[in-house]
Amino acid sequence: MSNAPASPAAPIANRGAITACVILAVIMQALDTTIANVALPYIQGSVSASADQINWVLTSYIVAAAIMTPPSGFLAAKFGRKRVLLVAIVGFVVASVLCGLAQSLNQIVAFRLLQGLFGASLVPLSQGILLDIYTVEERGSAMALFGVSVMVGPVLGPVIGGWLTDNISWRWVFYINVPIGALAFMGIVVFVTETKRDLLAKLDWFGFGMMSLGIAALQLFLDRGEQLDWFSSGEIVIEALICAAAFYLLVVHTLTAEKSFVNPKLFLDQNFSISMIFIFVIGITYLASLALMTPYLQTLMGYPVITAGIVMGPRGLGTMLCMFIVGRLIGKVDTRLLLVLGLGLTAWAMYDMTGWTPDVSQWTIVSVGFIQGAGLGFLFVPLTTIAFATLPAHMRGDGTGLYNLSRNIGSSVGISIVSALIVENTQSNHESIAAYVTPFNHAFNAAAAQGLSPLTAAGRASLNEIITLQSTIIAYMDDFKLLMLMSLAVIPLVLLLRKPKAAPAIDHSAVME
């Protein structure tokens, strides 16, 4: 959320235009959280990346956005909200074009980092503009529209990304940001007024630097660990030491500095502290499962990219529908019960996915995806409500930034972990299954007639292909089981949440920054 001073009330005639412009900026940023997912196998082939390396395209964007979201309020206060928003749009569009032009893995990861750095402030600053131009009575409707625009990404992203990749090129999942960004830029230039600048605004650069360094080192450790065989690599040891040292200095600085980047008083609120754990786990389960679904559908099941995008779309519809339902239930039903229901639906969906094989029907994929999305819908608003309900009003700005930082870190960490586990478990499963492939196993007597004899080179090659496929399927099952267990593991924490005496006016859409 932006801490910049409120801009003067906009003329009523311009409110619709301003709303449309900032919503376009939000949609552009929201699309990029999912639109590239279905194109990953195509990008992987173009830049010659391995299965675990290609997920750096996702994690680099998320990590950069996570790092730059908290200081967006400072930047808006120091330089003016309109100016920062325009720079963010231009930077985001330019980075998108560079992603589309990338010729190597290093290039596209670097440009995705740039995209995340510029895109981080688009959502909170756009949200701040909407809060300024609508009255207190109208803000509920404005934030509902804002929430829908944020959720358009998960719904339309896979479908649009699939269509563009199938009919034109994967590069157009990035080029599509050019016309959207141009419209948003021109509208903001014409209709949005600048805020007053606070030249005395300060940022705790040491705390921000240690947090950024710690997160970056952690992500490198997780992304490259499996490839370099973890602690047998000097690079991984160095990254682990840098991560530990940076977070240690951040904690010490936070507890001793007069005004630190992270407000330690936030963690004295029991509801907020527990909600940070919840949103971290939700970040893991949601985006990590999306990262798993794309290669599962296209590589194991052989789905065309457009079909993969279509069957993944209902996941976002489930989230959007249930967010509307929950909006009406808040205040009437104990929010803790809604959290249990959301986690239960998520775990149920993951449990069903642990039994999937490449023969699973499209209806099963759609229905289970819808259930998982519904679970997310039952988690977003109630968790935001209970996280900030007991937090003092003057601390909610800092709390929002930290809360969303936890979600983004959870998402990037989750993608890295499940990707590494796929590679490691596939190798482990292959070794276990291959141990039974011997000339002395009579089960291969009948198989030999089908060209699967372990005594011939052609037979061994065919057997290796089959074993690799089965090993990969089991590895995916193990990942889905892990996500299911994580969803179930945090349910007991609901008992530690305190029911607020009165529900204050909370900006529920803050959870999606």
C-alpha positions in Angstrom: 0.0 0.0 0.0 1.2 3.5 -0.8 1.9 5.8 2.1 1.9 8.8 -0.2 -0.4 11.7 0.7 -3.9 11.5 -0.9 -4.3 13.3 -4.2 -7.0 16.0 -4.6 -10.4 14.6 -5.2 -10.7 13.9 -8.9 -13.5 15.4 -10.9 -16.5 13.0 -11.1 -16.3 13.1 -14.9 -12.8 11.6 -14.8 -13.3 8.9 -12.2 -14.4 6.3 -14.7 -11.4 7.1 -17.0 -9.0 7.0 -14.0 -10.5 3.7 -12.8 -10.2 2.2 -16.3 -6.5 3.2 -16.6 -5.4 1.9 -13.2 -7.4 -1.3 -13.7 -5.6 -1.8 -17.0 -2.2 -1.5 -15.2 -3.4 -4.0 -12.5 -4.6 -6.5 -15.2 -1.3 -6.2 -17.0 0.7 -7.1 -13.9 -1.8 -9.8 -12.8 -1.7 -11.5 -16.2 2.0 -12.0 -16.0 1.7 -14.1 -12.8 0.2 -16.9 -14.8 0.3 -16.2 -18.5 3.8 -17.5 -18.9 3.1 -20.8 -17.1 1.6 -22.6 -20.1 4.4 -21.4 -22.4 7.1 -22.8 -20.1 7.7 -26.0 -22.1 8.1 -23.9 -25.3 10.4 -21.4 -23.7 12.4 -24.3 -22.3 13.0 -25.7 -25.8 13.9 -22.3 -27.2 16.5 -21.4 -24.5 17.8 -25.0 -24.0 17.0 -25.2 -20.3 16.4 -28.2 -18.1 13.1 -29.0 -16.3 14.2 -27.4 -13.0 16.0 -24.5 -14.6 13.0 -23.2 -16.6 11.1 -22.5 -13.4 13.6 -19.7 -12.8 11.4 -17.8 -15.3 8.7 -17.9 -12.6 10.7 -17.5 -9.4 12.9 -14.6 -10.6 9.7 -12.6 -11.3 8.1 -13.4 -8.0 11.3 -12.7 -6.0 11.9 -9.4 -7.6 8.3 -8.3 -7.0 8.5 -9.5 -3.4 11.6 -7.4 -2.7 10.3 -4.2 -4.3 6.7 -4.3 -3.0 7.5 -3.0 0.6 9.4 0.2 -0.5 6.7 1.2 -3.0 5.1 3.5 -0.5 8.4 5.3 0.2 9.1 5.8 -3.5 5.6 7.2 -4.0 6.0 9.6 -1.1 9.5 10.7 -2.1 9.0 11.2 -5.9 5.2 11.4 -6.3 2.8 8.6 -6.9 1.9 9.4 -10.5 5.5 9.7 -11.5 6.5 6.4 -9.9 3.5 4.7 -11.5 4.4 5.9 -15.0 8.0 4.8 -14.6 6.8 1.4 -13.4 4.5 1.0 -16.4 7.3 2.0 -18.9 9.8 -0.2 -17.2 7.4 -3.1 -17.0 6.6 -2.9 -20.8 10.2 -2.5 -21.8 11.2 -5.5 -19.7 8.3 -7.5 -21.2 9.6 -6.7 -24.7 13.1 -7.8 -23.7 11.7 -11.0 -22.3 10.1 -11.7 -25.7 13.4 -11.0 -27.5 15.5 -13.1 -25.1 17.7 -15.8 -26.8 19.1 -17.6 -23.7 18.0 -18.7 -20.2 20.2 -16.1 -18.5 18.7 -13.3 -20.6 15.1 -14.2 -20.0 15.7 -14.7 -16.2 17.5 -11.3 -16.0 14.6 -9.6 -17.9 12.0 -11.3 -15.8 13.8 -9.9 -12.7 13.6 -6.5 -14.3 9.9 -7.0 -15.0 9.2 -8.0 -11.4 11.2 -5.0 -10.0 9.1 -2.5 -12.1 5.8 -4.4 -11.7 5.9 -4.6 -8.0 4.5 -1.1 -7.4 1.7 -1.3 -10.0 -0.9 -3.0 -7.8 -0.4 -1.1 -4.5 -0.1 2.4 -6.2 -3.2 1.7 -8.4 -5.1 0.6 -5.3 -4.1 3.8 -3.6 -5.4 5.9 -6.5 -8.8 4.1 -6.3 -9.0 4.7 -2.6 -8.4 8.4 -3.1 -11.0 9.1 -5.9 -13.9 7.2 -4.2 -15.7 8.2 -1.1 -15.7 6.0 2.0 -19.2 4.8 1.1 -18.1 3.9 -2.5 -14.8 2.2 -1.6 -16.4 -1.2 -1.0 -17.6 -1.3 -4.6 -14.3 0.1 -5.9 -12.3 -2.5 -4.0 -14.6 -5.3 -5.2 -13.8 -4.2 -8.8 -10.2 -4.0 -8.0 -10.2 -7.5 -6.5 -11.9 -8.8 -9.7 -9.3 -7.2 -11.9 -6.5 -8.8 -9.9 -8.2 -12.2 -10.2 -8.6 -11.8 -14.0 -5.0 -12.9 -14.3 -5.3 -16.4 -12.9 -8.5 -16.9 -14.9 -7.5 -15.5 -18.3 -3.7 -15.9 -18.1 -3.5 -19.6 -18.9 -6.2 -19.3 -21.7 -4.6 -16.2 -23.4 -1.1 -17.6 -22.9 -2.1 -20.9 -24.4 -3.8 -19.3 -27.4 -0.9 -16.9 -28.2 1.7 -19.7 -27.8 -0.3 -22.1 -30.0 -1.2 -19.6 -32.8 1.7 -17.1 -32.8 4.6 -17.7 -30.5 5.5 -17.9 -26.8 7.2 -14.6 -27.2 3.7 -12.9 -27.5 2.8 -13.8 -23.9 5.2 -10.9 -23.2 4.6 -8.7 -26.2 0.9 -8.5 -25.3 1.8 -6.1 -22.5 2.8 -3.4 -25.0 -0.7 -2.3 -26.1 -2.1 -2.7 -22.6 0.7 -0.7 -21.0 0.4 2.0 -23.7 -3.3 2.5 -23.0 -2.7 2.6 -19.2 0.2 5.0 -19.6 -1.6 7.5 -21.8 -4.7 7.4 -19.5 -2.7 8.1 -16.4 -0.8 10.9 -18.0 -4.0 12.6 -19.0 -6.4 11.9 -16.1 -4.4 11.2 -12.9 -3.2 14.1 -10.8 0.2 14.0 -9.0 0.5 13.7 -5.2 2.5 16.0 -3.0 6.1 14.9 -2.5 7.6 14.4 0.9 11.2 15.3 0.4 12.0 14.2 4.0 10.7 10.7 3.5 13.4 8.1 4.5 13.9 4.4 4.0 15.9 2.1 6.3 18.3 1.2 3.5 20.4 -1.2 5.7 17.3 -3.2 6.7 16.0 -3.2 3.1 19.4 -4.2 1.8 19.8 -7.1 4.2 16.3 -8.3 3.5 16.9 -8.2 -0.3 20.3 -9.9 0.0 18.8 -12.7 2.2 15.9 -13.4 -0.1 18.1 -13.3 -3.2 20.6 -15.7 -1.6 17.9 -18.0 -0.4 16.4 -18.2 -3.9 19.7 -18.9 -5.6 20.4 -21.6 -3.0 17.0 -23.3 -3.7 17.1 -22.8 -7.5 20.7 -24.1 -8.0 21.0 -26.5 -5.1 19.7 -29.6 -6.9 21.7 -28.9 -10.0 25.0 -28.5 -8.1 24.3 -31.3 -5.6 23.6 -29.0 -2.6 26.3 -28.7 0.0 28.9 -30.6 -2.0 29.1 -27.4 -4.1 31.2 -24.4 -2.8 28.7 -22.0 -4.5 25.8 -23.4 -2.5 27.7 -23.2 0.8 28.5 -19.6 0.1 24.9 -18.8 -0.8 23.6 -20.5 2.4 26.1 -18.5 4.5 25.2 -15.2 2.9 21.5 -16.0 3.4 22.0 -16.9 7.1 24.2 -13.8 7.7 21.9 -11.4 6.0 18.8 -12.6 7.9 20.7 -12.6 11.2 21.8 -9.0 10.6 18.2 -8.1 9.6 16.8 -9.6 12.8 19.5 -7.8 15.0 19.0 -4.5 13.2 15.2 -4.8 13.5 15.4 -5.4 17.2 17.9 -2.6 18.0 17.3 0.2 15.4 15.2 3.1 16.3 13.1 2.9 13.1 13.8 -0.3 11.2 12.5 -1.5 7.8 10.5 -4.2 9.5 8.5 -3.1 12.5 9.1 -5.7 15.2 5.9 -4.7 17.1 3.9 -6.3 14.3 4.9 -9.8 15.6 3.5 -9.0 19.0 0.0 -9.4 17.5 -0.8 -13.1 17.7 -3.3 -13.1 14.8 -0.9 -11.3 12.5 2.0 -13.6 13.3 0.0 -16.7 12.7 -1.6 -15.3 9.5 2.0 -14.8 8.2 2.5 -18.5 8.5 -0.8 -19.2 6.8 -0.2 -16.9 3.8 3.3 -18.4 3.4 1.9 -21.9 3.1 -0.9 -20.7 0.8 1.7 -19.1 -1.4 3.5 -22.4 -1.6 0.5 -24.6 -2.3 -1.2 -22.3 -4.9 1.6 -21.2 -7.3 3.7 -24.4 -6.7 0.8 -26.5 -7.9 0.4 -24.3 -10.9 4.0 -24.8 -11.8 3.6 -28.5 -11.5 0.4 -28.6 -13.6 1.9 -27.1 -16.8 4.6 -29.7 -17.5 2.2 -32.5 -16.2 -0.5 -31.6 -18.8 1.8 -30.8 -21.7 4.7 -33.2 -21.2 3.2 -36.3 -19.5 -0.3 -36.0 -20.9 0.6 -34.6 -24.3 -2.0 -31.8 -24.2 -1.7 -29.0 -26.8 -0.8 -25.7 -25.1 -4.2 -24.2 -25.8 -6.0 -27.2 -24.2 -3.7 -27.0 -21.2 -4.6 -23.3 -20.7 -8.4 -24.0 -21.0 -8.5 -26.8 -18.5 -6.4 -24.7 -16.0 -8.7 -21.7 -16.3 -11.6 -22.9 -14.1 -9.2 -22.8 -11.1 -9.3 -19.0 -11.2 -13.1 -19.1 -11.7 -13.5 -21.1 -8.5 -11.4 -18.5 -6.6 -13.4 -15.6 -8.0 -16.8 -17.1 -7.3 -15.9 -18.1 -3.7 -14.4 -14.7 -3.0 -17.9 -13.2 -3.8 -19.6 -15.7 -1.6 -17.1 -15.2 1.3 -17.6 -11.4 1.0 -21.2 -11.9 2.0 -20.4 -14.4 4.8 -17.8 -12.2 6.5 -19.3 -11.0 9.8 -22.0 -13.6 9.7 -19.8 -16.7 10.0 -16.7 -17.2 12.2 -13.8 -16.4 9.9 -11.8 -19.3 11.5 -14.4 -21.8 10.1 -14.0 -20.3 6.7 -10.2 -20.8 6.9 -10.7 -24.4 7.9 -13.1 -24.9 5.0 -10.6 -23.3 2.6 -7.7 -25.4 3.8 -9.8 -28.5 3.7 -10.9 -27.9 0.1 -7.2 -27.3 -0.9 -6.1 -30.5 0.8 -9.0 -32.5 -0.8 -7.9 -31.3 -4.3 -4.3 -32.2 -3.6 -5.4 -35.6 -2.3 -7.3 -36.3 -5.5 -4.2 -35.3 -7.5 -2.0 -37.8 -5.7 -3.9 -40.5 -7.6 -3.6 -38.9 -11.0 -2.0 -40.7 -14.0 -1.7 -39.4 -17.6 -5.0 -41.1 -18.3 -7.0 -38.8 -16.0 -10.0 -37.2 -17.7 -10.3 -33.5 -18.6 -13.4 -33.3 -16.5 -11.4 -34.5 -13.4 -8.7 -31.9 -14.1 -11.3 -29.1 -14.5 -13.4 -30.1 -11.4 -10.4 -30.6 -9.1 -8.8 -27.4 -10.3 -12.1 -25.6 -9.6 -12.2 -27.1 -6.1 -8.6 -26.0 -5.4 -9.5 -22.5 -6.6 -12.6 -22.5 -4.4 -10.4 -23.4 -1.5 -8.2 -20.4 -2.2 -11.3 -18.2 -2.4 -12.3 -19.2 1.1 -8.8 -18.4 2.3 -8.0 -14.9 0.9 -10.6 -12.6 2.4 -11.0 -14.3 5.8 -7.3 -14.5 6.3 -6.8 -10.8 5.5 -9.7 -10.0 7.9 -8.3 -11.9 10.8 -4.7 -10.9 10.2 -5.4 -7.2 10.4 -8.5 -7.2 12.7 -6.5 -6.9 15.9 -3.6 -4.8 14.5 -3.6 -1.1 15.4 -4.6 1.1 12.5 -1.3 3.0 12.3 0.5 -0.4 11.8 -1.6 -1.8 9.0 0.4 -0.1 6.2 3.6 -1.9 7.4 1.7 -5.1 8.1 0.3 -5.2 4.5 3.7 -5.0 2.9 5.2 -7.7 5.2 2.1 -9.9 4.7 2.4 -9.8 0.9 6.2 -10.3 1.2 5.5 -13.5 3.1 3.1 -14.7 0.4 5.5 -13.9 -2.5 8.4 -15.6 -0.7 6.2 -18.7 -0.1 5.4 -18.8 -3.8 9.0 -18.6 -5.0 10.2 -21.0 -2.4 7.4 -23.5 -3.1 8.1 -23.5 -6.9 11.8 -24.1 -6.3 11.2 -26.9 -3.8 8.7 -28.9 -5.9 10.8 -28.4 -9.0 13.9 -29.8 -7.2 11.9 -32.7 -5.7 10.6 -33.7 -9.2 14.1 -34.1 -10.5 15.5 -35.8 -7.4 12.5 -38.1 -6.9 12.4 -39.1 -10.6 16.0 -40.2 -10.4 15.4 -42.1 -7.1 12.3 -43.8 -8.4 14.0 -44.7 -11.6 16.8 -46.4 -9.6 14.3 -48.3 -7.5 12.2 -49.6 -10.4 15.2 -50.4 -12.6 16.5 -52.7 -9.9 13.8 -55.2 -10.9 14.7 -55.1 -14.6 16.9 -58.1 -15.0 17.0 -61.2 -17.3 16.1 -63.3 -14.2 12.8 -61.5 -13.7 10.2 -63.8 -15.3 7.8 -61.0 -15.7 9.7 -59.9 -18.8 9.2 -63.3 -20.5 5.9 -62.2 -22.0 7.1 -58.6 -22.4 10.0 -59.7 -24.5 7.6 -60.5 -27.3 6.6 -56.9 -27.4 10.2 -55.6 -27.8 10.8 -55.1 -24.1 13.5 -57.7 -23.5 16.2 -56.5 -21.1 18.6 -58.7 -23.1 18.6 -56.4 -26.2 19.7 -52.8 -26.7 16.3 -51.8 -28.3 14.4 -53.6 -25.4 16.5 -51.8 -22.8 15.9 -48.4 -24.4 12.1 -49.0 -24.5 12.1 -50.2 -20.9 14.1 -47.2 -19.8 11.6 -44.8 -21.5 8.7 -46.6 -19.7 10.5 -46.6 -16.4 11.3 -42.9 -16.7 7.7 -42.1 -17.4 6.5 -44.1 -14.4 9.2 -42.6 -12.2 8.1 -39.1 -13.2 4.4 -39.8 -12.5 5.3 -41.1 -9.0 7.5 -38.0 -8.4 4.5 -35.8 -9.2 2.3 -37.8 -6.9 4.8 -37.2 -4.1 4.8 -33.5 -4.7 1.0 -33.3 -4.6 1.1 -35.4 -1.4 3.6 -32.9 0.1 1.3 -29.9 -0.7 -1.6 -31.8 0.7 0.2 -32.5 4.0 1.3 -28.8 4.2 -2.3 -27.7 3.9 -3.4 -30.1 6.6 -0.5 -29.2 8.9 -1.5 -25.6 9.3 -5.2 -26.3 10.2 -4.4 -26.7 14.0 -3.0 -23.1 14.0 -6.6 -21.9 13.5 -7.1 -22.7 17.2 -4.5 -20.1 18.1 -6.3 -17.3 16.2 -8.4 -15.0 18.3 -11.8 -13.9 17.2 -11.9 -10.1 16.9 -14.5 -8.4 19.0 -15.5 -6.2 16.1 -14.5 -6.4 12.5 -12.9 -3.1 11.5 -12.9 -1.7 8.0 -10.2 -3.8 6.3 -9.0 -3.5 2.8 -9.5 -7.1 1.8 -7.8 -6.7 -1.6 -4.5 -5.9 0.2 -3.9 -9.6 0.3 -3.4 -9.7 -3.5 -0.8 -6.9 -3.8 
